[in-house]
Amino acid sequence: MVGQYNSDMTLQELEKSITNLSAEELTKFRAWFLAFDAKHWDQQFAADVAAGQLNDLADEAIREHRAGDSTRL
């Protein structure tokens, strides 16, 4: 079942399937996966922000900036 995925595949089977991709298919897969991963990272980041999980870090950064402990980019 190389090149196909079903929900019963194990991670090892998926890895084997990926290793059997042609160079062109691997390039397409890599581009697709990078976009897929970025989308999910963005969603997790937004959920963390909405849940207030980054508030302490933001507050610390603001305190350090006000104390002159930051540099202009």
C-alpha positions, 0 to 999 in steps of 0.5 A, spaced: 500 500 500 505 504 498 503 511 497 496 511 500 494 512 507 488 509 511 487 510 518 489 503 520 496 505 518 501 505 524 506 510 524 512 505 522 507 503 516 507 511 514 514 512 515 515 506 510 511 509 505 514 516 505 521 513 504 518 509 498 516 516 495 520 518 489 524 525 489 518 529 486 513 526 490 517 527 496 518 534 494 510 535 494 510 531 501 515 536 504 511 542 502 504 539 504 507 537 511 510 544 512 504 547 510 500 542 515 505 543 520 505 551 520 497 551 520 497 546 526 502 550 530 498 557 529 492 554 531 495 551 538 499 558 539 492 561 538 489 557 543 495 558 548 494 565 547 486 565 548 487 561 554 492 566 557 498 561 557 503 566 555 501 572 559 506 571 564 511 571 559 508 577 556 508 581 562 516 579 564 518 581 557 514 588 558 517 589 565 524 587 562 523 592 556 521 598 561 527 596 565 531 598 559 533 590 558 531 590 551 534 592 545 531 595 539 531 590 533 
